[in-house]
Amino acid sequence: RYEVDKIYGTADAPAYPEGGLYIYPSPFYSQLKIRATVDRDAYTDVYVSDMSGKRIVAWNDCNAGGNVDITWNAGNTVPAGVYIVSIAVDGNVYSMKAIKK
């Protein structure tokens, strides 16, 4: 099951649900760690969008089952604001909000 309905993790101890999507830290300054757990072989895309829906960065076909671990080095390439981190698993999309300071 790939349902994600909350932001998981704290500033001190990250946590994520099995079969879900996890981001750390949020808010972030220059780097955001993204982890997704996919419990079966699946075509998996991970991407970050701005609030207008424009994709900022994408990692395509990055999983054949197991963990996807990505570090997004946003640095000064994007302004402070709210971004949406999404994972698409076999066409099903699950998203979380990330705040860049």
C-alpha positions in Angstrom: 0.0 0.0 0.0 1.4 3.4 -1.0 -0.9 5.8 1.0 0.7 8.9 2.4 -1.5 11.3 4.3 0.9 13.1 6.8 4.4 14.5 6.9 6.5 12.1 8.9 9.7 12.9 10.8 10.9 15.4 13.3 14.0 17.6 13.4 15.7 15.1 15.7 14.5 11.7 14.6 13.3 10.9 11.1 10.7 8.3 10.7 8.7 7.1 7.7 5.9 4.6 7.2 6.7 1.3 5.4 5.4 1.6 1.9 5.4 5.4 2.1 7.2 8.6 1.3 9.4 10.5 3.8 11.2 13.8 3.6 13.7 15.4 6.0 14.1 18.1 7.1 11.1 20.3 6.4 11.6 23.2 6.6 15.0 22.9 4.8 17.6 25.4 3.7 19.6 23.8 0.8 19.3 20.0 1.0 16.2 17.9 1.3 16.5 14.1 1.8 13.8 12.1 0.1 13.1 8.4 0.9 10.4 6.2 -0.5 9.8 2.6 0.3 8.3 0.5 -2.5 7.5 -3.1 -1.4 7.4 -4.5 -4.9 9.1 -4.1 -8.3 7.5 -1.0 -9.8 8.2 1.8 -12.2 8.9 4.7 -9.9 9.3 8.4 -10.5 10.1 10.9 -7.8 9.8 14.6 -8.5 9.6 18.1 -6.9 7.1 20.7 -8.1 6.4 24.3 -7.2 2.9 25.4 -6.1 1.9 26.1 -9.7 2.6 22.5 -10.6 5.8 23.1 -12.6 8.3 20.3 -12.1 11.5 21.6 -10.7 13.5 18.4 -10.7 12.7 14.7 -11.4 14.3 11.3 -10.9 12.8 8.8 -13.3 12.6 5.1 -13.1 14.6 5.1 -9.9 13.4 1.9 -8.3 12.9 -1.8 -8.9 11.6 -2.4 -5.4 13.0 -1.5 -2.1 14.2 1.9 -0.9 14.7 5.0 -3.0 17.1 7.4 -1.3 17.6 10.9 -2.9 19.2 14.1 -1.8 17.9 17.1 -3.5 20.5 19.8 -3.5 18.3 22.8 -4.0 20.9 25.3 -2.9 20.2 28.7 -4.4 18.6 27.3 -7.5 15.0 27.8 -6.2 13.6 30.5 -4.0 12.2 30.0 -0.5 8.7 28.7 -0.5 6.5 25.6 -0.5 7.3 22.7 -2.8 5.5 19.4 -3.4 7.6 16.2 -3.3 5.8 13.4 -5.2 6.3 9.7 -5.9 4.5 8.0 -8.7 4.4 4.2 -8.5 2.9 2.5 -11.5 0.8 5.5 -12.2 -0.4 6.2 -8.6 0.9 9.5 -7.2 1.5 10.3 -3.6 2.7 13.7 -2.4 4.1 15.6 0.6 4.7 19.3 1.2 8.3 20.6 1.8 9.1 24.1 2.9 12.3 25.8 1.8 13.6 28.6 4.0 
